[in-house]
Amino acid sequence: MATILVVDDELGIRALLSEILSDEGHSVELAENAAQARAIRERVRPDLVLLDIWMPDVDGITLLKEWGASSLLTMPVIMMSGHGTIDTAVEATKVGAMAFLEKPITLQKLLRAVEQALAKPTARPPGANHHAVTMPARVDIGMAVEGAMAGGAPLMPAVPLVLGPQPEQVFELDRPLREARDAFEKSYFEFHLAKENGSMTRVAEKTGLERTHLYRKLKQLGVDLSRNKRGAGGN
């Protein structure tokens, strides 16, 4: 199996990920900061790195850039954060991360991400296309959509959205940030509209938006409201 380096300043996260990955048969190395991560990466040459973004000495993005600039980014890197935004995810993938996982990380998403990362023959260089991103349904107001790891995933839906809640969407990150945000938001609102059977009242409550603002937002994003309307008018 693979040798995986977990870099996180939280002891509980390190212990949990170590237990899960060890149970899967992987050899796990642990680092609580960038200094330890550098030393272990040089000594062990891991097959995969799970790297936290927010750390006290050097943040994960800076360490990732450092490895890339030094031609040390020879292994796939999956970024992790409990305070992620679309901007952070896009920046991470631009500088060489293969994927971004939002904490708390579910077992299914972790194992899927690890499996797909290890299936890649080599790490992607900074700026490469088609990175995968996993974001939760709640990242500020309408900034992200529930997602799941899908290697080589596009930032627009790979296929047209279908009726009914779609908890997992895949998106392409090789596009301008504004377009990326619009794609996330459109999928986010379409998901909740389908989930609430087109009820604007419940979607407004769910997303924390005033109905008037919600209507304007949906119109701006080009969301098709007609297909989500219920027989009684879709209030």
C-alpha positions as CSV (number, residue, x, y, z in Angstrom):
1,M,0.0,0.0,0.0
2,A,1.0,3.7,0.0
3,T,2.9,5.9,2.4
4,I,0.8,8.9,3.3
5,L,2.0,12.0,5.1
6,V,-0.7,13.7,7.2
7,V,0.2,17.4,8.1
8,D,-2.2,19.0,10.6
9,D,-1.6,21.0,13.7
10,E,-4.6,19.4,15.5
11,L,-3.7,16.2,17.3
12,G,-7.3,14.9,17.1
13,I,-7.3,15.2,13.3
14,R,-3.9,13.6,12.9
15,A,-5.0,10.7,15.1
16,L,-8.3,10.2,13.3
17,L,-6.8,10.2,9.8
18,S,-3.9,8.0,10.9
19,E,-6.4,5.4,12.3
20,I,-8.5,5.4,9.2
21,L,-5.7,5.2,6.7
22,S,-3.8,2.6,8.7
23,D,-7.0,0.5,8.8
24,E,-6.9,0.7,5.0
25,G,-3.4,-0.8,5.0
26,H,-1.4,2.4,4.3
27,S,1.7,3.5,6.1
28,V,1.1,6.8,7.8
29,E,3.6,9.5,8.7
30,L,2.4,12.4,10.9
31,A,3.6,16.1,11.1
32,E,2.1,18.9,13.1
33,N,3.7,21.8,11.3
34,A,5.6,22.7,8.1
35,A,9.0,22.1,9.6
36,Q,8.2,18.5,10.4
37,A,6.5,18.0,7.1
38,R,9.6,19.2,5.2
39,A,11.8,16.7,7.1
40,I,9.5,13.8,6.7
41,R,8.9,14.5,3.0
42,E,12.7,14.5,2.5
43,R,13.2,11.3,4.5
44,V,10.3,9.2,3.5
45,R,9.2,10.5,0.0
46,P,5.5,9.9,0.6
47,D,3.2,8.7,-2.1
48,L,0.5,11.2,-1.0
49,V,0.3,14.2,1.3
50,L,-2.8,15.4,3.2
51,L,-2.0,19.0,4.0
52,D,-3.9,21.3,6.3
53,I,-4.1,24.9,5.2
54,W,-4.2,26.8,8.5
55,M,-1.1,26.0,10.6
56,P,0.7,28.2,13.2
57,D,4.2,28.4,11.6
58,V,3.8,28.2,7.8
59,D,0.4,27.7,6.2
60,G,-0.3,24.9,3.9
61,I,-0.6,27.0,0.7
62,T,2.8,28.5,1.4
63,L,4.3,25.1,1.9
64,L,2.7,23.8,-1.2
65,K,4.1,26.7,-3.2
66,E,7.5,26.1,-1.7
67,W,7.5,22.4,-2.8
68,G,6.4,23.4,-6.2
69,A,9.1,26.1,-6.6
70,S,11.7,23.6,-5.4
71,S,10.6,20.8,-7.8
72,L,9.6,18.8,-4.7
73,L,6.0,18.5,-5.6
74,T,6.5,14.9,-7.0
75,M,3.5,13.5,-5.1
76,P,-0.2,14.3,-5.1
77,V,-1.3,16.7,-2.4
78,I,-4.8,17.0,-1.0
79,M,-5.5,20.2,0.9
80,M,-7.7,20.3,4.0
81,S,-9.4,23.1,5.8
82,G,-12.2,23.7,8.3
83,H,-12.7,27.3,7.0
84,G,-12.5,26.9,3.3
85,T,-13.9,29.2,0.6
86,I,-14.1,28.9,-3.1
87,D,-11.1,31.4,-3.3
88,T,-9.0,29.1,-1.1
89,A,-9.9,26.0,-3.1
90,V,-9.1,27.7,-6.4
91,E,-5.8,29.0,-5.1
92,A,-4.8,25.6,-3.7
93,T,-5.4,23.8,-7.0
94,K,-3.7,26.6,-9.0
95,V,-0.5,26.1,-7.1
96,G,-0.4,22.3,-7.4
97,A,-2.9,20.7,-5.1
98,M,-4.8,17.8,-6.6
99,A,-7.9,18.3,-4.5
100,F,-9.4,20.2,-1.6
101,L,-11.3,18.6,1.3
102,E,-13.5,20.6,3.7
103,K,-13.5,19.6,7.3
104,P,-15.1,17.7,8.9
105,I,-14.1,15.1,6.4
106,T,-16.4,12.2,6.0
107,L,-14.9,8.7,5.8
108,Q,-16.4,8.1,2.3
109,K,-15.0,11.4,0.9
110,L,-11.6,10.8,2.5
111,L,-11.2,7.3,1.1
112,R,-12.5,8.3,-2.3
113,A,-10.0,11.2,-2.5
114,V,-7.1,9.1,-1.4
115,E,-8.0,6.3,-3.8
116,Q,-8.2,8.7,-6.8
117,A,-5.1,10.6,-5.8
118,L,-3.0,7.4,-5.5
119,A,-4.4,6.3,-8.9
120,K,-2.6,9.2,-10.6
121,P,0.8,8.3,-11.9
122,T,2.4,11.6,-10.9
123,A,1.4,14.8,-9.1
124,R,0.0,17.5,-11.4
125,P,2.2,20.7,-11.8
126,P,0.8,24.1,-10.7
127,G,-1.7,25.4,-13.1
128,A,-2.8,22.0,-14.5
129,N,-6.4,21.6,-15.6
130,H,-9.2,19.5,-14.1
131,H,-8.6,19.4,-10.4
132,A,-11.2,18.0,-8.1
133,V,-12.8,20.0,-5.3
134,T,-15.0,19.0,-2.4
135,M,-17.0,21.7,-0.6
136,P,-19.8,21.5,1.9
137,A,-23.3,22.9,1.4
138,R,-22.7,25.7,3.8
139,V,-19.7,27.9,3.1
140,D,-21.0,31.5,3.8
141,I,-24.1,32.4,1.7
142,G,-24.5,30.5,-1.5
143,M,-20.8,30.3,-2.1
144,A,-20.5,26.5,-2.5
145,V,-22.5,23.4,-3.3
146,E,-22.4,20.0,-1.7
147,G,-19.8,18.1,-3.6
148,A,-17.8,14.9,-3.7
149,M,-14.4,13.9,-5.0
150,A,-14.4,13.1,-8.7
151,G,-11.0,12.9,-10.3
152,G,-10.6,15.2,-13.3
153,A,-13.9,16.9,-12.4
154,P,-15.2,19.9,-14.3
155,L,-16.5,23.1,-12.5
156,M,-19.7,23.2,-14.6
157,P,-21.9,20.2,-14.1
158,A,-20.5,17.3,-16.3
159,V,-24.1,16.6,-17.3
160,P,-27.3,18.7,-17.1
161,L,-28.8,18.8,-13.6
162,V,-31.8,16.5,-13.3
163,L,-34.8,17.0,-11.1
164,G,-34.5,15.9,-7.5
165,P,-31.8,16.8,-5.0
166,Q,-28.3,16.2,-6.3
167,P,-25.9,16.1,-3.2
168,E,-22.8,15.6,-5.4
169,Q,-21.7,17.8,-8.2
170,V,-18.4,18.0,-10.1
171,F,-16.9,21.2,-11.4
172,E,-14.0,22.4,-13.5
173,L,-11.6,24.9,-12.0
174,D,-9.8,26.0,-15.1
175,R,-11.8,29.2,-15.6
176,P,-12.2,32.8,-14.3
177,L,-13.1,33.0,-10.6
178,R,-16.3,34.9,-11.2
179,E,-17.6,32.2,-13.6
180,A,-16.5,29.5,-11.1
181,R,-18.5,31.2,-8.3
182,D,-21.6,31.6,-10.5
183,A,-21.4,27.9,-11.5
184,F,-21.2,26.8,-7.8
185,E,-24.0,29.2,-6.8
186,K,-26.3,28.1,-9.6
187,S,-25.9,24.4,-8.7
188,Y,-26.3,25.2,-5.1
189,F,-29.7,26.9,-5.6
190,E,-30.9,24.4,-8.1
191,F,-30.1,21.7,-5.6
192,H,-32.1,23.4,-2.8
193,L,-35.0,24.3,-5.2
194,A,-35.3,20.6,-6.2
195,K,-35.0,19.5,-2.6
196,E,-37.7,21.8,-1.4
197,N,-40.0,21.1,-4.4
198,G,-39.6,24.6,-5.7
199,S,-40.7,26.3,-2.5
200,M,-39.1,29.8,-2.6
201,T,-40.1,30.3,1.1
202,R,-38.2,27.2,2.3
203,V,-35.2,27.9,0.0
204,A,-35.0,31.5,1.3
205,E,-35.1,30.2,4.9
206,K,-32.5,27.4,4.1
207,T,-30.1,29.8,2.4
208,G,-30.6,32.8,4.7
209,L,-31.7,35.1,1.9
210,E,-34.7,37.5,1.7
211,R,-37.1,36.2,-0.9
212,T,-36.7,39.4,-3.0
213,H,-32.9,39.0,-2.9
214,L,-33.3,35.3,-3.7
215,Y,-35.4,35.9,-6.8
216,R,-32.9,38.5,-8.1
217,K,-30.1,36.0,-7.5
218,L,-31.8,33.2,-9.3
219,K,-32.6,35.4,-12.2
220,Q,-29.0,36.7,-12.4
221,L,-27.7,33.1,-12.4
222,G,-30.1,32.0,-15.0
223,V,-31.8,29.3,-12.8
224,D,-34.9,27.8,-14.5
225,L,-37.6,28.2,-11.9
226,S,-40.4,26.7,-14.0
227,R,-39.2,23.1,-13.7
228,N,-39.1,23.4,-9.9
229,K,-42.6,24.9,-9.6
230,R,-45.1,22.9,-7.7
231,G,-48.7,22.6,-9.0
232,A,-49.9,25.2,-6.6
233,G,-47.5,27.9,-7.8
234,G,-44.2,27.0,-6.1
235,N,-44.3,29.4,-3.2
